[in-house]
Amino acid sequence: MIKLAVDAMGGDFAPEATVKGVNLAVRTFEDITILLYGDEKRIAQYLEPHERIEVIHTPEKIEGDDEPVLAIRRKKNASMVLAAQAVKEGQADALLSAGNTGALLASGLLIVGRMKNIDRPGLMPIVPTISKETPQLILMDAGANADCKPLNLYQFAVLANYYAKRVMKVERPRVALVNNGTEATKGNELTKAAYALLQDDEQLHFVGNVEAKTLLHGEIDIAVTDGFTGNAILKTMEGTVKSVFKVIKEAMLNSGPTAKIGALLVKGALSGLKDDFDDTKAGGAVLLGVKAPVIKAHGSASEEAIYNAIRQAREVVQSGVIQEISAYFEQTNG
């Protein structure tokens, strides 16, 4: 039985969205047990009682504007902190929260703990692409480390490579380094040094540099970058998709009768396209490089998004990828 520790109080729509997502997941997957941390009374409003859901009452929660490290140190009884503690102590196999990103990263590092020989764990979201052959892209790192060394980018690639193989079942993941040009000589000192490290590892299928404009074309499986750049790329992608659909909708609704008739005719196709670019279907962003799976769901996660993040956490635990990564780095200096 897979046991997941879930922070019920994190996120814009907590605890309702989180609890309803947990209800759905337990109905769907017979091999999971949920430890649900949060305000017992508020959780009870939405919870469908189930023998595989245990509610652990917590008197505190970490707010979205709390300073991350101070919050996890001062709020010892916060839902996120106690959920992370359960993972550290082996009471749960993975941690899931839609709450304060910085606090969750700090919980992963300071409570769950970093793997031996991992310099810095990375935050890894799965991004939908326009390709039918390669419908998803791993972006690593997307916010955990604003400043990086070449070793960090190299380790991000190794971590993501294991995940792509074991969890996403990609036989030979294509790894690329985000840069300002595709030529090997392009970039700053960081990317040039990282390029050499990636190129020298024969276990990686390194295909060179990639420009941000082609990330969604489906030509690669893993895009490696520093957390500052990765986070900017991720938010640009999210904002662009939302803006494009908004512009299309407004253009059709605010035009004449002919355009409105056209809108009705293409409504199904546009709905399907929007569904294809729903990044919550892949789950959340995984903090890779810590001793157990830590999943960050989007702050505005819906019931369905939480369900998908739980499904993802289940798949990560089942795959054994964390143990495999840990064993690999135990035998190397990184």
URNOR-V753729 format. One record per pair of residues at least 4 apart in sequence whose ideal C-beta (glycine too) atoms are under 8 Angstrom apart, sorted by sequence separation. I is the first residue (numbers start at 1). GAP is how many residues later the second one is. If there is no record, write none. Layout:
<<I & GAP> <I & GAP>>
//
This chain:
<<10 & 4> <13 & 4> <14 & 4> <15 & 4> <16 & 4> <17 & 4> <18 & 4> <19 & 4> <20 & 4> <21 & 4> <22 & 4> <23 & 4> <24 & 4> <25 & 4> <38 & 4> <39 & 4> <40 & 4> <41 & 4> <43 & 4> <49 & 4> <62 & 4> <66 & 4> <67 & 4> <68 & 4> <69 & 4> <70 & 4> <71 & 4> <77 & 4> <78 & 4> <79 & 4> <80 & 4> <81 & 4> <82 & 4> <83 & 4> <84 & 4> <85 & 4> <87 & 4> <99 & 4> <100 & 4> <101 & 4> <102 & 4> <103 & 4> <104 & 4> <105 & 4> <106 & 4> <107 & 4> <108 & 4> <109 & 4> <114 & 4> <131 & 4> <141 & 4> <148 & 4> <149 & 4> <150 & 4> <151 & 4> <152 & 4> <153 & 4> <154 & 4> <155 & 4> <156 & 4> <157 & 4> <158 & 4> <159 & 4> <160 & 4> <161 & 4> <162 & 4> <163 & 4> <164 & 4> <165 & 4> <182 & 4> <187 & 4> <188 & 4> <189 & 4> <190 & 4> <191 & 4> <192 & 4> <193 & 4> <194 & 4> <195 & 4> <196 & 4> <197 & 4> <210 & 4> <211 & 4> <225 & 4> <226 & 4> <227 & 4> <228 & 4> <229 & 4> <230 & 4> <231 & 4> <232 & 4> <233 & 4> <234 & 4> <235 & 4> <236 & 4> <237 & 4> <238 & 4> <239 & 4> <240 & 4> <241 & 4> <242 & 4> <243 & 4> <244 & 4> <245 & 4> <246 & 4> <247 & 4> <248 & 4> <249 & 4> <250 & 4> <251 & 4> <255 & 4> <256 & 4> <257 & 4> <258 & 4> <259 & 4> <260 & 4> <261 & 4> <262 & 4> <263 & 4> <266 & 4> <267 & 4> <268 & 4> <269 & 4> <270 & 4> <271 & 4> <272 & 4> <273 & 4> <274 & 4> <290 & 4> <297 & 4> <301 & 4> <302 & 4> <303 & 4> <304 & 4> <305 & 4> <306 & 4> <307 & 4> <308 & 4> <309 & 4> <310 & 4> <311 & 4> <312 & 4> <313 & 4> <314 & 4> <315 & 4> <320 & 4> <321 & 4> <322 & 4> <323 & 4> <324 & 4> <325 & 4> <326 & 4> <327 & 4> <328 & 4> <9 & 5> <13 & 5> <38 & 5> <66 & 5> <76 & 5> <77 & 5> <86 & 5> <87 & 5> <99 & 5> <107 & 5> <109 & 5> <129 & 5> <148 & 5> <163 & 5> <165 & 5> <181 & 5> <186 & 5> <187 & 5> <201 & 5> <210 & 5> <214 & 5> <215 & 5> <225 & 5> <255 & 5> <301 & 5> <316 & 5> <317 & 5> <329 & 5> <8 & 6> <9 & 6> <11 & 6> <26 & 6> <47 & 6> <72 & 6> <75 & 6> <86 & 6> <87 & 6> <115 & 6> <129 & 6> <164 & 6> <165 & 6> <180 & 6> <181 & 6> <198 & 6> <316 & 6> <8 & 7> <11 & 7> <25 & 7> <36 & 7> <71 & 7> <87 & 7> <97 & 7> <114 & 7> <128 & 7> <129 & 7> <141 & 7> <145 & 7> <179 & 7> <180 & 7> <185 & 7> <199 & 7> <223 & 7> <252 & 7> <253 & 7> <286 & 7> <287 & 7> <298 & 7> <10 & 8> <26 & 8> <47 & 8> <63 & 8> <72 & 8> <87 & 8> <128 & 8> <129 & 8> <165 & 8> <179 & 8> <187 & 8> <198 & 8> <215 & 8> <225 & 8> <251 & 8> <252 & 8> <286 & 8> <287 & 8> <297 & 8> <301 & 8> <9 & 9> <25 & 9> <62 & 9> <66 & 9> <72 & 9> <83 & 9> <86 & 9> <95 & 9> <127 & 9> <128 & 9> <164 & 9> <210 & 9> <286 & 9> <287 & 9> <297 & 9> <8 & 10> <62 & 10> <126 & 10> <127 & 10> <177 & 10> <210 & 10> <223 & 10> <252 & 10> <253 & 10> <285 & 10> <286 & 10> <7 & 11> <8 & 11> <36 & 11> <44 & 11> <84 & 11> <126 & 11> <127 & 11> <141 & 11> <184 & 11> <252 & 11> <284 & 11> <285 & 11> <6 & 12> <22 & 12> <43 & 12> <72 & 12> <83 & 12> <95 & 12> <109 & 12> <126 & 12> <127 & 12> <161 & 12> <179 & 12> <283 & 12> <284 & 12> <297 & 12> <62 & 13> <83 & 13> <95 & 13> <108 & 13> <125 & 13> <126 & 13> <160 & 13> <178 & 13> <195 & 13> <207 & 13> <210 & 13> <284 & 13> <8 & 14> <22 & 14> <61 & 14> <83 & 14> <124 & 14> <125 & 14> <161 & 14> <177 & 14> <195 & 14> <283 & 14> <284 & 14> <295 & 14> <40 & 15> <60 & 15> <124 & 15> <141 & 15> <160 & 15> <6 & 16> <60 & 16> <62 & 16> <105 & 16> <124 & 16> <140 & 16> <179 & 16> <19 & 17> <36 & 17> <38 & 17> <40 & 17> <60 & 17> <61 & 17> <62 & 17> <80 & 17> <95 & 17> <123 & 17> <124 & 17> <125 & 17> <140 & 17> <177 & 17> <280 & 17> <284 & 17> <295 & 17> <18 & 18> <34 & 18> <36 & 18> <38 & 18> <39 & 18> <59 & 18> <60 & 18> <61 & 18> <62 & 18> <105 & 18> <122 & 18> <123 & 18> <124 & 18> <157 & 18> <177 & 18> <191 & 18> <215 & 18> <280 & 18> <295 & 18> <33 & 19> <34 & 19> <35 & 19> <36 & 19> <37 & 19> <38 & 19> <39 & 19> <58 & 19> <60 & 19> <61 & 19> <62 & 19> <80 & 19> <122 & 19> <123 & 19> <140 & 19> <279 & 19> <18 & 20> <32 & 20> <33 & 20> <34 & 20> <36 & 20> <38 & 20> <39 & 20> <58 & 20> <79 & 20> <80 & 20> <122 & 20> <123 & 20> <140 & 20> <293 & 20> <33 & 21> <35 & 21> <37 & 21> <58 & 21> <123 & 21> <177 & 21> <212 & 21> <216 & 21> <280 & 21> <284 & 21> <295 & 21> <39 & 22> <101 & 22> <122 & 22> <138 & 22> <187 & 22> <215 & 22> <248 & 22> <280 & 22> <15 & 23> <23 & 23> <38 & 23> <80 & 23> <84 & 23> <88 & 23> <121 & 23> <122 & 23> <175 & 23> <186 & 23> <293 & 23> <14 & 24> <15 & 24> <19 & 24> <23 & 24> <26 & 24> <58 & 24> <80 & 24> <84 & 24> <87 & 24> <88 & 24> <120 & 24> <153 & 24> <184 & 24> <280 & 24> <284 & 24> <293 & 24> <22 & 25> <23 & 25> <87 & 25> <88 & 25> <120 & 25> <138 & 25> <184 & 25> <245 & 25> <280 & 25> <283 & 25> <284 & 25> <20 & 26> <26 & 26> <56 & 26> <81 & 26> <85 & 26> <138 & 26> <182 & 26> <183 & 26> <198 & 26> <282 & 26> <283 & 26> <286 & 26> <15 & 27> <19 & 27> <23 & 27> <26 & 27> <80 & 27> <84 & 27> <182 & 27> <281 & 27> <4 & 28> <6 & 28> <8 & 28> <9 & 28> <15 & 28> <19 & 28> <84 & 28> <120 & 28> <181 & 28> <182 & 28> <280 & 28> <283 & 28> <284 & 28> <2 & 29> <3 & 29> <4 & 29> <6 & 29> <8 & 29> <9 & 29> <16 & 29> <71 & 29> <175 & 29> <177 & 29> <182 & 29> <245 & 29> <280 & 29> <283 & 29> <293 & 29> <1 & 30> <2 & 30> <3 & 30> <4 & 30> <5 & 30> <6 & 30> <7 & 30> <8 & 30> <9 & 30> <16 & 30> <23 & 30> <81 & 30> <119 & 30> <122 & 30> <138 & 30> <175 & 30> <176 & 30> <179 & 30> <181 & 30> <194 & 30> <282 & 30> <283 & 30> <286 & 30> <292 & 30> <1 & 31> <2 & 31> <3 & 31> <4 & 31> <6 & 31> <7 & 31> <8 & 31> <15 & 31> <22 & 31> <72 & 31> <174 & 31> <175 & 31> <176 & 31> <177 & 31> <178 & 31> <179 & 31> <180 & 31> <291 & 31> <1 & 32> <3 & 32> <5 & 32> <68 & 32> <71 & 32> <119 & 32> <120 & 32> <124 & 32> <136 & 32> <173 & 32> <175 & 32> <176 & 32> <177 & 32> <178 & 32> <179 & 32> <69 & 33> <119 & 33> <122 & 33> <172 & 33> <174 & 33> <176 & 33> <177 & 33> <178 & 33> <66 & 34> <68 & 34> <72 & 34> <122 & 34> <176 & 34> <178 & 34> <8 & 35> <64 & 35> <67 & 35> <68 & 35> <71 & 35> <72 & 35> <120 & 35> <124 & 35> <138 & 35> <291 & 35> <64 & 36> <119 & 36> <124 & 36> <190 & 36> <241 & 36> <289 & 36> <62 & 37> <63 & 37> <66 & 37> <68 & 37> <69 & 37> <118 & 37> <122 & 37> <153 & 37> <178 & 37> <288 & 37> <61 & 38> <62 & 38> <68 & 38> <72 & 38> <121 & 38> <122 & 38> <153 & 38> <72 & 39> <105 & 39> <124 & 39> <39 & 40> <150 & 40> <154 & 40> <38 & 41> <62 & 41> <69 & 41> <118 & 41> <149 & 41> <153 & 41> <157 & 41> <238 & 41> <37 & 42> <101 & 42> <126 & 42> <148 & 42> <161 & 42> <37 & 43> <150 & 43> <154 & 43> <158 & 43> <161 & 43> <150 & 44> <153 & 44> <154 & 44> <157 & 44> <176 & 44> <37 & 45> <153 & 45> <158 & 45> <174 & 45> <175 & 45> <178 & 45> <37 & 46> <150 & 46> <151 & 46> <158 & 46> <174 & 46> <175 & 46> <176 & 46> <177 & 46> <178 & 46> <150 & 47> <154 & 47> <157 & 47> <174 & 47> <175 & 47> <176 & 47> <177 & 47> <178 & 47> <35 & 48> <173 & 48> <174 & 48> <176 & 48> <177 & 48> <9 & 49> <37 & 49> <157 & 49> <173 & 49> <175 & 49> <10 & 51> <35 & 51> <170 & 51> <178 & 51> <9 & 52> <10 & 52> <178 & 52> <9 & 53> <168 & 53> <178 & 55> <35 & 56> <35 & 57> <164 & 57> <164 & 58> <161 & 61> <160 & 62> <160 & 64> <157 & 65> <157 & 67> <156 & 68> <9 & 69> <10 & 69> <9 & 70> <10 & 70> <8 & 71> <9 & 71> <153 & 71> <7 & 72> <153 & 72> <7 & 73> <153 & 73> <152 & 74> <7 & 76> <139 & 76> <6 & 77> <5 & 78> <137 & 78> <148 & 78> <5 & 79> <137 & 79> <147 & 79> <148 & 79> <18 & 80> <146 & 80> <5 & 81> <17 & 81> <137 & 81> <145 & 81> <146 & 81> <147 & 81> <5 & 82> <140 & 82> <145 & 82> <146 & 82> <135 & 83> <137 & 83> <138 & 83> <140 & 83> <144 & 83> <14 & 84> <134 & 84> <137 & 84> <138 & 84> <139 & 84> <140 & 84> <141 & 84> <143 & 84> <14 & 85> <131 & 85> <133 & 85> <134 & 85> <137 & 85> <138 & 85> <140 & 85> <141 & 85> <142 & 85> <5 & 86> <11 & 86> <12 & 86> <129 & 86> <130 & 86> <131 & 86> <132 & 86> <134 & 86> <137 & 86> <139 & 86> <141 & 86> <5 & 87> <10 & 87> <11 & 87> <129 & 87> <130 & 87> <131 & 87> <134 & 87> <143 & 87> <3 & 88> <4 & 88> <7 & 88> <10 & 88> <11 & 88> <127 & 88> <128 & 88> <129 & 88> <130 & 88> <131 & 88> <142 & 88> <143 & 88> <3 & 89> <4 & 89> <5 & 89> <7 & 89> <10 & 89> <127 & 89> <129 & 89> <141 & 89> <142 & 89> <3 & 90> <4 & 90> <5 & 90> <6 & 90> <7 & 90> <9 & 90> <10 & 90> <140 & 90> <2 & 91> <4 & 91> <5 & 91> <6 & 91> <7 & 91> <139 & 91> <142 & 91> <143 & 91> <2 & 92> <4 & 92> <7 & 92> <142 & 92> <10 & 94> <139 & 94> <139 & 95> <123 & 104> <122 & 105> <123 & 107> <127 & 107> <125 & 109> <127 & 110> <163 & 123> <163 & 125> <160 & 128> <159 & 129> <159 & 130> <155 & 134> <135 & 141> <143 & 142> <142 & 143> <144 & 143> <136 & 146> <128 & 148> <140 & 148> <167 & 148> <128 & 149> <167 & 149> <128 & 150> <128 & 151> <127 & 152> <167 & 152> <126 & 153> <128 & 153> <163 & 153> <166 & 153> <125 & 154> <128 & 154> <166 & 154> <167 & 154> <127 & 155> <166 & 155> <126 & 156> <125 & 157> <126 & 157> <163 & 158> <166 & 158> <125 & 159> <126 & 159> <162 & 159> <125 & 160> <124 & 161> <125 & 161> <123 & 162> <124 & 162> <162 & 162> <123 & 163> <124 & 163> <162 & 163> <123 & 164> <124 & 164> <122 & 165> <121 & 166> <122 & 166> <159 & 166> <162 & 166> <121 & 167> <122 & 167> <158 & 167> <121 & 168> <120 & 169> <121 & 169> <158 & 170> <118 & 171> <123 & 173> <115 & 174> <114 & 175> <115 & 175> <114 & 176> <115 & 176> <113 & 177> <114 & 177> <112 & 178> <113 & 178> <108 & 179> <112 & 179> <155 & 179> <112 & 180> <109 & 181> <105 & 182> <108 & 182> <112 & 182> <104 & 183> <151 & 183> <98 & 186> <108 & 186> <107 & 187> <96 & 188> <104 & 190> <105 & 191> <104 & 192> <101 & 195> <95 & 197> <94 & 198> <95 & 198> <97 & 198> <98 & 198> <101 & 198> <93 & 199> <94 & 199> <95 & 199> <96 & 199> <97 & 199> <98 & 199> <93 & 200> <94 & 200> <95 & 200> <97 & 200> <98 & 200> <99 & 200> <94 & 201> <96 & 201> <98 & 201> <88 & 203> <98 & 203> <88 & 204> <87 & 205> <87 & 207> <98 & 207> <98 & 208> <84 & 210> <96 & 210> <115 & 210> <116 & 210> <98 & 211> <115 & 211> <118 & 211> <117 & 212> <96 & 213> <116 & 213> <117 & 213> <96 & 214> <115 & 214> <116 & 214> <117 & 215> <119 & 215> <117 & 216> <118 & 216> <96 & 217> <117 & 217> <94 & 219> <94 & 222> <94 & 223> <93 & 224> <64 & 235> <34 & 276> <32 & 278> <24 & 279> <28 & 279> <21 & 280> <24 & 280> <21 & 281> <25 & 281> <29 & 281> <21 & 282> <25 & 282> <29 & 282> <32 & 282> <18 & 283> <20 & 283> <21 & 283> <24 & 283> <28 & 283> <31 & 283> <17 & 284> <21 & 284> <22 & 284> <17 & 285> <21 & 285> <25 & 285> <29 & 285> <11 & 286> <17 & 286> <20 & 286> <21 & 286> <25 & 286> <11 & 287> <12 & 287> <13 & 287> <16 & 287> <11 & 288> <12 & 288> <13 & 288> <17 & 288> <18 & 288> <21 & 288> <22 & 288> <11 & 289> <12 & 289> <13 & 289> <17 & 289> <21 & 289> <11 & 290> <6 & 304> <4 & 306> <4 & 309> <4 & 310> <2 & 312> <4 & 313> <2 & 315> <2 & 316>>
//
